[in-house]
Amino acid sequence: MRSLGPRSTSGRPICGNIVLPCALGRSGIRVRKREGDGATPRGRFRLESAFYRRDKVARPTSALRLAATRPEDGWCDAANDRNYNRHVRHPYGASAEHLWRRDGLYDVIVVIDYNRRPRRCAAGSAIFMHVAERGLKPTEGCVALPRKHLLKVMAHIGPRTRIVIV
């Protein structure tokens, strides 16, 4: 993954010999990511697992662990909660993003292993590779690709794949 500059909100992921456009965080790429800063974290990360909405997308081809999302699925973004940066079920007592969204951005999600083990309080949560908004609008810190490109990439990735964000 190469950004088009240090404050760029777009990049070019490279998957083997495939190079595709993507959207990055509204604040560009940062080494010292913080919760809510809108930055995509710089580094080399494992691709942990994936989710998809079976009512919107056929089960993607992927060697990643794959699960269908349900309306109650969420991801905790409350920095002081014991489940910070973990999958949770709604209703949830602390702040947690809903993975079941109307806008289609989370119809396919790949969990990027950023701040997962060990988890650092307020270092950033819910860093995913997901479906991009039309026009590749910047994200809140994730990596986003057009749906057809994300599905194409998923067919080539697995538990040993690493995403390098520079």
C-alpha positions as CSV (number, residue, x, y, z in Angstrom):
1,M,0.0,0.0,0.0
2,R,1.6,3.3,-1.0
3,S,0.0,6.6,-0.3
4,L,0.3,9.4,-2.8
5,G,2.0,11.6,-0.1
6,P,2.2,11.9,3.7
7,R,-1.1,13.7,4.1
8,S,-2.8,12.0,1.1
9,T,-6.2,10.4,1.6
10,S,-5.7,8.0,-1.3
11,G,-3.3,5.3,-2.2
12,R,-2.5,2.4,-4.5
13,P,-2.7,-1.1,-2.9
14,I,-0.5,-3.7,-4.6
15,C,-1.7,-7.3,-4.4
16,G,0.9,-9.4,-6.4
17,N,0.9,-7.7,-9.8
18,I,-2.6,-6.1,-9.2
19,V,-2.5,-2.3,-8.4
20,L,-5.8,-0.7,-7.5
21,P,-6.9,2.7,-6.2
22,C,-8.1,3.0,-2.6
23,A,-9.2,5.6,0.0
24,L,-7.3,6.2,3.2
25,G,-8.0,8.2,6.4
26,R,-9.1,11.8,6.1
27,S,-5.9,12.8,8.0
28,G,-3.5,10.7,5.9
29,I,-1.1,8.1,7.3
30,R,0.4,8.4,10.8
31,V,2.9,6.4,12.8
32,R,1.3,7.6,16.1
33,K,-2.4,6.9,15.4
34,R,-4.9,7.9,18.1
35,E,-8.6,7.1,18.5
36,G,-10.7,9.4,16.4
37,D,-7.8,11.2,14.6
38,G,-9.0,10.1,11.2
39,A,-5.6,8.7,10.3
40,T,-4.7,5.3,8.7
41,P,-1.9,3.7,10.8
42,R,1.5,3.3,9.2
43,G,3.0,-0.2,9.4
44,R,2.9,-3.8,8.4
45,F,-0.2,-5.7,9.6
46,R,-1.7,-9.2,9.3
47,L,-5.1,-9.5,7.8
48,E,-7.0,-11.2,10.6
49,S,-10.5,-12.2,9.4
50,A,-13.4,-11.0,7.3
51,F,-17.1,-10.3,7.6
52,Y,-19.7,-10.0,4.9
53,R,-23.5,-9.2,4.7
54,R,-25.0,-12.3,3.2
55,D,-28.2,-10.3,2.3
56,K,-26.1,-8.0,0.1
57,V,-23.1,-10.0,-1.1
58,A,-22.5,-13.6,-2.0
59,R,-20.0,-15.3,0.3
60,P,-16.6,-14.0,-0.9
61,T,-13.8,-16.3,-1.9
62,S,-11.0,-16.0,0.6
63,A,-8.6,-18.0,2.7
64,L,-9.3,-15.7,5.6
65,R,-11.6,-16.8,8.4
66,L,-15.0,-15.5,7.2
67,A,-18.3,-14.8,9.0
68,A,-21.6,-13.4,8.0
69,T,-22.6,-10.2,9.9
70,R,-25.8,-9.9,11.8
71,P,-27.8,-6.8,12.7
72,E,-26.5,-6.9,16.3
73,D,-22.8,-7.0,15.3
74,G,-20.6,-4.2,16.5
75,W,-17.0,-3.2,17.2
76,C,-16.1,-1.4,20.5
77,D,-14.4,1.9,20.1
78,A,-14.6,3.0,23.8
79,A,-11.0,3.4,24.7
80,N,-11.4,2.5,28.4
81,D,-13.8,-0.5,27.9
82,R,-12.5,-4.0,28.5
83,N,-13.6,-4.9,24.9
84,Y,-11.9,-1.9,23.2
85,N,-11.1,-2.8,19.6
86,R,-13.0,-6.1,19.7
87,H,-16.1,-7.5,18.1
88,V,-19.2,-7.0,20.3
89,R,-22.9,-7.5,20.1
90,H,-25.5,-4.6,20.3
91,P,-27.0,-3.4,22.4
92,Y,-23.6,-2.7,24.0
93,G,-23.1,-0.6,27.2
94,A,-20.2,1.4,25.8
95,S,-19.6,3.1,22.5
96,A,-19.4,0.6,19.6
97,E,-19.6,1.0,15.9
98,H,-22.4,-0.9,14.1
99,L,-21.1,-3.4,11.5
100,W,-24.6,-3.7,10.0
101,R,-24.8,-0.5,8.0
102,R,-27.3,0.9,5.5
103,D,-24.7,2.7,3.4
104,G,-23.0,-0.5,2.2
105,L,-19.5,0.4,3.4
106,Y,-19.4,-2.6,5.6
107,D,-21.0,-5.1,3.2
108,V,-17.5,-6.6,3.1
109,I,-14.9,-6.0,5.9
110,V,-11.4,-7.3,6.4
111,V,-10.1,-6.9,9.9
112,I,-6.6,-5.4,9.8
113,D,-4.6,-6.6,12.8
114,Y,-3.8,-3.0,14.1
115,N,-3.8,-2.5,17.9
116,R,-5.2,-5.9,18.5
117,R,-2.6,-7.8,20.5
118,P,-1.6,-6.1,22.7
119,R,-4.3,-3.5,22.7
120,R,-3.2,0.0,23.7
121,C,-5.8,2.3,25.2
122,A,-6.9,5.1,22.7
123,A,-4.4,4.0,20.1
124,G,-7.1,3.4,17.5
125,S,-9.8,0.8,16.8
126,A,-11.9,-0.7,14.0
127,I,-9.2,-0.4,11.4
128,F,-10.7,-2.3,8.5
129,M,-10.3,-2.8,4.8
130,H,-13.9,-2.1,3.5
131,V,-16.0,-1.0,0.6
132,A,-15.2,2.6,-0.5
133,E,-17.7,5.4,-0.8
134,R,-18.4,6.5,-4.3
135,G,-15.6,8.8,-5.5
136,L,-13.1,7.2,-3.0
137,K,-14.0,9.7,-0.3
138,P,-11.5,9.6,2.7
139,T,-12.3,7.2,5.6
140,E,-12.1,7.6,9.3
141,G,-8.8,5.7,9.3
142,C,-9.5,2.5,7.3
143,V,-8.4,1.4,3.9
144,A,-11.4,1.4,1.4
145,L,-11.6,-0.1,-2.1
146,P,-14.5,-0.2,-4.6
147,R,-16.5,-3.3,-3.9
148,K,-15.5,-5.2,-7.0
149,H,-11.8,-4.5,-6.3
150,L,-12.1,-5.5,-2.6
151,L,-13.8,-8.8,-3.6
152,K,-11.0,-9.4,-6.2
153,V,-8.3,-8.7,-3.5
154,M,-10.1,-11.0,-1.0
155,A,-9.7,-14.0,-3.4
156,H,-5.9,-13.5,-3.2
157,I,-5.4,-13.0,0.6
158,G,-5.2,-15.3,3.6
159,P,-3.9,-15.5,7.1
160,R,-0.3,-15.2,6.0
161,T,-1.0,-12.0,4.0
162,R,0.4,-8.7,5.3
163,I,-0.8,-5.3,4.4
164,V,2.0,-2.7,4.4
165,I,0.9,0.9,4.8
166,V,3.6,3.5,4.0
